[in-house]
Amino acid sequence: APLSQLLEEDDRMVHEIRSLDADMQLLVYDNYSKFIGATDTIRKMKHSVEQIEGEIDRLVSKIDSISTHAHQVNQVLEPKRT
């Protein structure tokens, strides 16, 4: 192959390598952005779940208290029902 063809092929390959490198950098940046977004979402979900768990604990405590009071009321009213 003549030298001019080799130089043209070299130029073409250099251009293709640069293009592929730019594509790869874009993919890395895009995936990194998605990863950061997912990490933020997971952090927010964890915080929300922790809040919900606290609310559930308070709800269970209140339900236990209501159950205890209902049982006491039933005991007081039981003699009057017969």
N, C-alpha and C positions, 0 to 999 in steps of 0.2 A: 504494500500500500504506500502510495506517495506520502511524503511528509505533510503536505497540506491536508490530506484526508485524516491523518493521525491527529493533527492539531485541531481540526474541526470536531473530531470525535472526542478529544480531550475537552474542548469547550462545551460540547453538548453534555458530557458526563459531569463536568463541574457545575453546570447550570442545574442538571437534574439532582445532583447531590444537595445543592443549596435549597432547591425547592422541597425536597424530601425532608431536609433538616428543618425548614420553616414549618412544614406540615406537622412534624413530630413535636416541635415546640408548642404549636397551637394546641395539639391534642393534650400534651402534658398540662398546659395552662388550664384548658377547659376541664379536664378531669380533676385537677387540683381545686379549681373553683367549686366543682360539684362536691368534692370531698369535704371542703370547708363548710359548704352549705349543709351537707348531711350531718356533720359534726355539730353545728349550731342547732339544727333541728332536734337531734338526739338529746342535747343538753337541755333544751326547752321542754322536751317531753319528760325527761327525768324530773325536772322541777315540778311540772304539772302532776306527775304521778305521786311525788312526795306530798304535794298539797292534798291530793285526793285521799291518800292514805291517812293523813291527819284528820281530814273531815270524816272519813269512815270510822276511825277510832272514836271520835267524839260522838258520832251517831250511834255506834254500838253501846257506848257508855250511857247515852240517853235512853236507848231502848231497854237496856238492863234496868235502869232506874224506873222507867215506866212499868216494866214487868213486875218489879218488886212492889211498887205502889199498887198496881192492880191486884196483886196477890193479897196484899194487906187489906185492901178494900173488900175483896171477896171474903176474907176471913171475918171481917167485922160484920158484913151483911149476911153471911151464911146462917146465923141463928135466926135472923128475922125472916128468912125465906121459907123456913119450915113451919 
